[in-house]
């Protein structure tokens, strides 16, 4: 499924929120996000400690938001519908059970890709991991032949591809296309803060600082997931270094 809108000046891209409501709220309060023509969510929206509140906060923005599904969103839906018995991420089953039925149905209907036309960038393709797969891993240093495989079915007029999944922000060129990964709003690797990007007329990687100790305390107070203290400390404080994360993804 794809959607096309012409002539957008500024588009804010939020990826991998993972149900961390304080981080999301910090980004949504950014003036450039408030003023953006559209807010694009490139998947993995809910698999985390505050999934229901995260969906409600984003749906309150109405038609400004373009929603895409990520692998974690798909897994939550499959679990709730009895199509899988477990979820690889331990917090996933908690998040799935915390969603209302209407929210599960909403996630189930989300597309995997979308296209928008943005001034200065032309036609931009948005996806979660890669245009062809919601779990495929590509990194900033992936070789060009790997990118050729990933782009094999991408239309020739697509000049920019925006993807998430790895929680690792970067910009690079591959076969003449600009590749943008905004990083993760809720589960950053390498450095703390809520990572996102602003598109139009170029691509600007952003990080929004917020009060992480207060956010950790709030997440712990509002989430009944066993071990939430350790989860919040590890992910909100970005305990995983960029080198550690790249090593894991590269090994996979």
C-alpha positions as a Markdown table, in Angstrom:
| # | Residue | x | y | z |
|---|---|---|---|---|
| 1 | Unk | 0.0 | 0.0 | 0.0 |
| 2 | Unk | 1.3 | 3.5 | -0.8 |
| 3 | Unk | 0.1 | 7.0 | -0.5 |
| 4 | Unk | 1.2 | 10.1 | -2.5 |
| 5 | Unk | 1.0 | 13.7 | -1.5 |
| 6 | Unk | 2.5 | 16.5 | -3.6 |
| 7 | Unk | 4.4 | 19.6 | -2.6 |
| 8 | Unk | 5.2 | 19.1 | 1.1 |
| 9 | Unk | 7.7 | 21.6 | 2.5 |
| 10 | Unk | 8.6 | 20.0 | 5.8 |
| 11 | Unk | 8.1 | 16.4 | 7.0 |
| 12 | Unk | 9.1 | 15.2 | 10.5 |
| 13 | Unk | 10.0 | 11.5 | 10.6 |
| 14 | Unk | 9.7 | 9.6 | 13.9 |
| 15 | Unk | 10.9 | 6.0 | 14.0 |
| 16 | Unk | 11.1 | 3.2 | 16.6 |
| 17 | Unk | 9.2 | 5.0 | 19.3 |
| 18 | Unk | 8.7 | 1.7 | 21.1 |
| 19 | Unk | 6.0 | 2.9 | 23.4 |
| 20 | Unk | 8.2 | 5.4 | 25.3 |
| 21 | Unk | 5.7 | 8.2 | 25.9 |
| 22 | Unk | 8.0 | 10.8 | 27.5 |
| 23 | Unk | 10.4 | 10.6 | 24.6 |
| 24 | Unk | 7.5 | 10.9 | 22.1 |
| 25 | Unk | 6.0 | 13.9 | 23.9 |
| 26 | Unk | 9.4 | 15.6 | 23.9 |
| 27 | Unk | 9.6 | 15.3 | 20.1 |
| 28 | Unk | 6.0 | 16.3 | 19.5 |
| 29 | Unk | 6.7 | 19.5 | 21.4 |
| 30 | Unk | 9.5 | 20.5 | 19.1 |
| 31 | Unk | 8.5 | 23.6 | 17.1 |
| 32 | Unk | 9.6 | 22.0 | 13.8 |
| 33 | Unk | 7.4 | 19.0 | 14.5 |
| 34 | Unk | 4.5 | 21.1 | 15.4 |
| 35 | Unk | 4.9 | 23.1 | 12.2 |
| 36 | Unk | 5.6 | 20.2 | 9.9 |
| 37 | Unk | 3.2 | 19.5 | 7.1 |
| 38 | Unk | 3.2 | 15.8 | 7.9 |
| 39 | Unk | 4.5 | 13.5 | 10.6 |
| 40 | Unk | 5.6 | 10.1 | 9.3 |
| 41 | Unk | 6.0 | 7.1 | 11.6 |
| 42 | Unk | 8.3 | 4.5 | 10.2 |
| 43 | Unk | 7.2 | 1.6 | 12.4 |
| 44 | Unk | 7.8 | 0.0 | 15.7 |
| 45 | Unk | 5.5 | 2.4 | 17.4 |
| 46 | Unk | 4.1 | 0.4 | 20.3 |
| 47 | Unk | 6.4 | -2.4 | 21.4 |
| 48 | Unk | 7.4 | -1.0 | 24.8 |
| 49 | Unk | 6.2 | 0.1 | 28.2 |
| 50 | Unk | 3.4 | 2.6 | 27.3 |
| 51 | Unk | 1.8 | 1.3 | 24.1 |
| 52 | Unk | -1.8 | 2.3 | 24.5 |
| 53 | Unk | -0.9 | 5.9 | 25.5 |
| 54 | Unk | 1.5 | 6.2 | 22.7 |
| 55 | Unk | -1.1 | 5.3 | 20.1 |
| 56 | Unk | -3.6 | 7.7 | 21.7 |
| 57 | Unk | -1.2 | 10.6 | 21.7 |
| 58 | Unk | -0.4 | 10.1 | 18.0 |
| 59 | Unk | -3.9 | 9.5 | 16.9 |
| 60 | Unk | -4.9 | 12.8 | 18.5 |
| 61 | Unk | -2.8 | 14.5 | 15.8 |
| 62 | Unk | -5.3 | 13.3 | 13.2 |
| 63 | Unk | -4.6 | 13.2 | 9.5 |
| 64 | Unk | -1.2 | 15.0 | 9.8 |
| 65 | Unk | 0.2 | 11.6 | 10.8 |
| 66 | Unk | 1.2 | 9.0 | 8.2 |
| 67 | Unk | 1.5 | 5.6 | 9.9 |
| 68 | Unk | 3.6 | 2.7 | 8.8 |
| 69 | Unk | 3.9 | -0.7 | 10.4 |
| 70 | Unk | 7.2 | -2.1 | 11.7 |
| 71 | Unk | 8.1 | -5.7 | 12.5 |
| 72 | Unk | 7.4 | -5.2 | 16.2 |
| 73 | Unk | 3.9 | -3.8 | 15.5 |
| 74 | Unk | 3.2 | -6.8 | 13.3 |
| 75 | Unk | 4.4 | -9.2 | 16.0 |
| 76 | Unk | 2.1 | -7.6 | 18.6 |
| 77 | Unk | -0.9 | -8.0 | 16.2 |
| 78 | Unk | 0.0 | -11.6 | 15.4 |
| 79 | Unk | 0.3 | -12.4 | 19.1 |
| 80 | Unk | -3.0 | -10.8 | 20.1 |
| 81 | Unk | -4.7 | -12.7 | 17.2 |
| 82 | Unk | -3.2 | -16.0 | 18.2 |
| 83 | Unk | -1.0 | -16.3 | 15.1 |
| 84 | Unk | 2.2 | -16.6 | 17.1 |
| 85 | Unk | 2.8 | -18.0 | 20.6 |
| 86 | Unk | 5.7 | -15.6 | 21.6 |
| 87 | Unk | 7.5 | -12.5 | 20.6 |
| 88 | Unk | 11.3 | -12.3 | 20.4 |
| 89 | Unk | 11.5 | -9.1 | 22.4 |
| 90 | Unk | 10.4 | -10.0 | 26.0 |
| 91 | Unk | 8.5 | -6.7 | 26.5 |
| 92 | Unk | 6.5 | -7.4 | 23.4 |
| 93 | Unk | 4.0 | -9.8 | 24.9 |
| 94 | Unk | 3.3 | -7.2 | 27.7 |
| 95 | Unk | 2.8 | -4.5 | 25.1 |
| 96 | Unk | 0.5 | -6.7 | 23.1 |
| 97 | Unk | -1.7 | -7.4 | 26.1 |
| 98 | Unk | -1.8 | -3.8 | 27.1 |
| 99 | Unk | -3.4 | -2.7 | 23.8 |
| 100 | Unk | -7.1 | -2.3 | 23.4 |
| 101 | Unk | -8.9 | -4.3 | 20.8 |
| 102 | Unk | -9.5 | -1.2 | 18.6 |
| 103 | Unk | -5.8 | -0.4 | 18.8 |
| 104 | Unk | -4.8 | -3.9 | 17.6 |
| 105 | Unk | -7.2 | -3.5 | 14.7 |
| 106 | Unk | -5.7 | -0.1 | 13.9 |
| 107 | Unk | -2.2 | -1.5 | 13.9 |
| 108 | Unk | -3.2 | -4.5 | 11.7 |
| 109 | Unk | -4.4 | -2.1 | 9.0 |
| 110 | Unk | -1.2 | -0.1 | 8.7 |
| 111 | Unk | 0.7 | -0.3 | 5.4 |
| 112 | Unk | 4.4 | -1.3 | 5.2 |
| 113 | Unk | 5.5 | 1.5 | 2.8 |
| 114 | Unk | 4.4 | 4.9 | 1.6 |
| 115 | Unk | 5.6 | 7.6 | -0.7 |
| 116 | Unk | 5.4 | 11.4 | -0.4 |
| 117 | Unk | 6.7 | 14.1 | -2.7 |
| 118 | Unk | 8.8 | 16.6 | -0.7 |
| 119 | Unk | 10.2 | 19.9 | -2.0 |
| 120 | Unk | 14.0 | 19.6 | -2.5 |
| 121 | Unk | 13.9 | 15.8 | -2.3 |
| 122 | Unk | 11.3 | 14.7 | -4.9 |
| 123 | Unk | 9.6 | 11.4 | -4.4 |
| 124 | Unk | 10.5 | 9.9 | -1.0 |
| 125 | Unk | 9.9 | 6.2 | -0.1 |
| 126 | Unk | 9.3 | 5.5 | 3.6 |
| 127 | Unk | 9.6 | 2.0 | 5.1 |
| 128 | Unk | 10.5 | 0.4 | 8.4 |
| 129 | Unk | 13.6 | -1.8 | 7.7 |
| 130 | Unk | 13.9 | -1.9 | 3.9 |
| 131 | Unk | 11.4 | -1.4 | 1.1 |
| 132 | Unk | 10.9 | -5.2 | 0.7 |
| 133 | Unk | 11.1 | -6.5 | 4.3 |
| 134 | Unk | 10.3 | -5.2 | 7.7 |
| 135 | Unk | 13.2 | -7.1 | 9.4 |
| 136 | Unk | 16.0 | -6.8 | 6.9 |
| 137 | Unk | 19.1 | -5.1 | 8.3 |
| 138 | Unk | 21.1 | -2.5 | 6.3 |
| 139 | Unk | 23.7 | -0.3 | 7.9 |
| 140 | Unk | 25.5 | 2.9 | 7.0 |
| 141 | Unk | 28.5 | 0.8 | 5.9 |
| 142 | Unk | 26.6 | -1.9 | 4.1 |
| 143 | Unk | 28.3 | -2.4 | 0.7 |
| 144 | Unk | 26.8 | -1.0 | -2.5 |
| 145 | Unk | 26.0 | -4.5 | -3.9 |
| 146 | Unk | 23.9 | -5.0 | -0.8 |
| 147 | Unk | 22.0 | -1.8 | -1.4 |
| 148 | Unk | 21.5 | -2.8 | -5.0 |
| 149 | Unk | 19.6 | -5.9 | -3.8 |
| 150 | Unk | 17.6 | -3.8 | -1.4 |
| 151 | Unk | 16.6 | -1.3 | -4.1 |
| 152 | Unk | 15.9 | -3.8 | -6.8 |
| 153 | Unk | 12.2 | -3.3 | -6.9 |
| 154 | Unk | 12.2 | 0.4 | -6.0 |
| 155 | Unk | 10.8 | 2.7 | -8.7 |
| 156 | Unk | 13.4 | 4.7 | -10.7 |
| 157 | Unk | 11.9 | 8.0 | -9.7 |
| 158 | Unk | 12.4 | 7.5 | -6.0 |
| 159 | Unk | 15.4 | 9.6 | -5.1 |
| 160 | Unk | 15.3 | 9.2 | -1.3 |
| 161 | Unk | 14.6 | 6.2 | 0.9 |
| 162 | Unk | 13.8 | 6.6 | 4.6 |
| 163 | Unk | 14.1 | 3.6 | 6.8 |
| 164 | Unk | 14.4 | 2.8 | 10.5 |
| 165 | Unk | 14.6 | -0.5 | 12.4 |
| 166 | Unk | 18.3 | -0.4 | 13.5 |
| 167 | Unk | 17.9 | 2.6 | 15.9 |
| 168 | Unk | 21.1 | 4.0 | 14.3 |
| 169 | Unk | 20.8 | 7.4 | 12.7 |
| 170 | Unk | 22.7 | 8.1 | 9.5 |
| 171 | Unk | 22.7 | 9.7 | 6.1 |
| 172 | Unk | 24.4 | 8.2 | 3.0 |
| 173 | Unk | 24.2 | 7.9 | -0.7 |
| 174 | Unk | 23.8 | 4.5 | -2.4 |
| 175 | Unk | 23.4 | 4.2 | -6.2 |
| 176 | Unk | 22.5 | 7.8 | -6.4 |
| 177 | Unk | 19.7 | 7.6 | -3.8 |
| 178 | Unk | 19.9 | 9.4 | -0.5 |
| 179 | Unk | 19.3 | 6.9 | 2.4 |
| 180 | Unk | 18.0 | 8.4 | 5.7 |
| 181 | Unk | 17.7 | 6.6 | 9.0 |
| 182 | Unk | 16.3 | 8.9 | 11.7 |
| 183 | Unk | 17.3 | 6.7 | 14.6 |
| 184 | Unk | 15.0 | 5.8 | 17.5 |
| 185 | Unk | 12.8 | 8.1 | 19.5 |
| 186 | Unk | 12.4 | 5.7 | 22.4 |
| 187 | Unk | 15.2 | 3.2 | 22.3 |
| 188 | Unk | 18.3 | 5.0 | 21.1 |
| 189 | Unk | 21.7 | 3.3 | 20.7 |
| 190 | Unk | 25.0 | 5.3 | 21.1 |
| 191 | Unk | 23.7 | 8.4 | 22.9 |
| 192 | Unk | 20.6 | 9.3 | 24.9 |
| 193 | Unk | 17.8 | 11.6 | 23.7 |
| 194 | Unk | 14.9 | 11.2 | 21.3 |
| 195 | Unk | 16.2 | 10.9 | 17.7 |
| 196 | Unk | 14.2 | 11.9 | 14.6 |
| 197 | Unk | 14.7 | 13.8 | 11.4 |
| 198 | Unk | 13.3 | 16.7 | 9.4 |
| 199 | Unk | 13.0 | 16.4 | 5.7 |
| 200 | Unk | 12.7 | 19.3 | 3.2 |
| 201 | Unk | 14.5 | 20.7 | 1.4 |
| 202 | Unk | 17.3 | 18.5 | 2.7 |
| 203 | Unk | 17.6 | 15.9 | 5.4 |
| 204 | Unk | 18.4 | 17.0 | 8.9 |
| 205 | Unk | 19.1 | 14.5 | 11.7 |
| 206 | Unk | 17.8 | 15.8 | 15.0 |
| 207 | Unk | 18.0 | 14.7 | 18.6 |
| 208 | Unk | 15.7 | 16.1 | 21.3 |
| 209 | Unk | 17.1 | 16.1 | 24.8 |
| 210 | Unk | 14.6 | 15.5 | 27.6 |
| 211 | Unk | 14.7 | 14.9 | 31.4 |
| 212 | Unk | 15.7 | 11.3 | 31.3 |
| 213 | Unk | 15.7 | 10.6 | 35.1 |
| 214 | Unk | 12.2 | 12.0 | 35.3 |
| 215 | Unk | 11.2 | 10.0 | 32.3 |
| 216 | Unk | 12.6 | 6.8 | 33.7 |
| 217 | Unk | 10.7 | 7.3 | 37.0 |
| 218 | Unk | 7.5 | 8.0 | 35.1 |
| 219 | Unk | 7.9 | 4.9 | 32.9 |
| 220 | Unk | 8.6 | 2.8 | 36.0 |
| 221 | Unk | 5.5 | 4.2 | 37.8 |
| 222 | Unk | 3.2 | 3.7 | 34.9 |
| 223 | Unk | 4.3 | 0.4 | 33.5 |
| 224 | Unk | 3.6 | -3.0 | 35.2 |
| 225 | Unk | 6.1 | -5.0 | 33.1 |
| 226 | Unk | 8.3 | -7.1 | 35.3 |
| 227 | Unk | 11.8 | -5.7 | 35.3 |
| 228 | Unk | 10.7 | -2.3 | 34.0 |
| 229 | Unk | 13.3 | -0.6 | 36.1 |
| 230 | Unk | 16.2 | -2.3 | 34.3 |
| 231 | Unk | 14.5 | -1.8 | 30.9 |
| 232 | Unk | 14.0 | 1.9 | 31.4 |
| 233 | Unk | 17.4 | 2.5 | 32.7 |
| 234 | Unk | 19.1 | 0.6 | 29.8 |
| 235 | Unk | 17.1 | 2.0 | 26.9 |
| 236 | Unk | 16.2 | 5.5 | 27.9 |
| 237 | Unk | 19.8 | 6.1 | 29.1 |
| 238 | Unk | 21.2 | 4.5 | 25.9 |
| 239 | Unk | 23.4 | 2.1 | 27.7 |
| 240 | Unk | 24.2 | 0.3 | 24.5 |
| 241 | Unk | 27.0 | 2.0 | 22.6 |
| 242 | Unk | 26.9 | 2.6 | 18.9 |
| 243 | Unk | 29.8 | 0.1 | 18.5 |
| 244 | Unk | 28.0 | -2.6 | 20.4 |
| 245 | Unk | 24.9 | -2.1 | 18.4 |
| 246 | Unk | 26.7 | -2.2 | 15.0 |
| 247 | Unk | 28.5 | -5.3 | 16.1 |
| 248 | Unk | 25.3 | -7.1 | 16.9 |
| 249 | Unk | 23.6 | -6.0 | 13.6 |
| 250 | Unk | 26.7 | -6.7 | 11.6 |
| 251 | Unk | 26.9 | -10.2 | 13.0 |
| 252 | Unk | 23.3 | -10.8 | 12.1 |
